[in-house]
Amino acid sequence: MDSRARLVGDGLENPANAYALRDAAAMFGVPCLFRDGRGLAGRWSAERAGGPLDMIDNTELLDPSTPLVAVENAPGATSVFGTALPAGRPSVVVGNERLGVRPDVLRSAARCVQIPMAGRGVNTLNVASAAAVALHYLVAASGRRTVRGARPESRRPAVLLLGPGDHVEAGSTLRSAAAFGWQTVGLDDRAKVWWGTPRPVRTEARAAARSSRNPLRVVPMPAERPVPARRVVVAGLRVAGPPLHRVDLTGGPETLLVIPDEEATGPAEEWRRLGSPVEFARLELPAADVPYRYRLVAAIVLAEVARQLGSRSPGRPAPAPRHRPRYDSALALVDSPDAELVSVAELESY
């Protein structure tokens, strides 16, 4: 195991999230521990998780000799894109699914980092996805800078989620896309995990996506229908290509970023049907033979796009619309014996 850090889940309730958190830690070769207090131990399945619940108590977690890095959207938190781990063997702490990191950790933290979000409704990631993004930038890709740009949204690429094989993984990935600022996402639903599913599956998928407050528009893109794009970038864990951060993942809507579920799609995918030329971007991990989770890989890819897009430069307000609406030029007069014509000047008097 990497001695640089360890991952701690603090007060998690959902065992499925805890299993995914262990997978996120395994991706980066760090141990994963849990501070319970909300009944996780009673819901834990060692068979499903592939091992026992590794616990940490208050004394060990809050030991002053072990620095804490809290992953939380708290006042004063710095961007995870440009924050380095403190010296020692710090604990990277993610919190409860609803309540976040506990106050005693926030008070004791040597660093508090946040993952910059641009979403309109959903502005948080699934806890395991947040952990994967945090570990990627703190452990594997430290030193990257947050980009500043005049019009980051104009460079946002179109996104296609290709063939997710699990409905919860698909829903969590759609939540990540919305949180990072996408308003529309294409979905190749060849495994029928989002549309045309039984009600319980559909309910779980929508819950994972936080559909109740998620304004994301999901557009079906069937596999047999080509999608025209001037540039296609396929990003994944097992593709042959340059490291993720060395590929330009922006380019505006004429660039199509494809994130395949590499467990479900396989190597025989015909990429050229999506457009030409096709580029590949590989997510590099410090650990080998890691468990594959679509939501974790996709969250890191989307986070890297967000880092490359950057944020609007400070002091630059959003550009104002060029022209105010002119309703008098947009209305057409109707000549009908049953209609009464009213001038715009009369309307303004009201």
Secondary structure, 3 states (H helix, E strand, C coil): CCCCCEEEEECCCCHHHHHHHHHHHHHCCCCEEEECCCCHHHHCCHHHHCCCCCECCHHHHCCCCCCEEEECCCCCCEEHHHCCCCCCCCEEEECECCCECCHHHHHHCCEEEECCCCCCCCCCCCHHHHHHHHHHHHHHCCCCCCCEECCHHHHCCEEEEECCCCHHHHHHHHHHHHHCCCCEEEEECCCCCCCCCCHHHHHHHHHHCCHHHCCCEEEECCCCCCCCCCEEEEEECCCCCCEHHHCCCCCHHHEEEEEECCCCCCCCCCHHHHCCCEEEEECCCCCCCCCCCHHHHHHHHHHHHHHHHCEECCCCCCCCCCCCCCHHHHCCCCCCCCCCCCCHHHHHHC
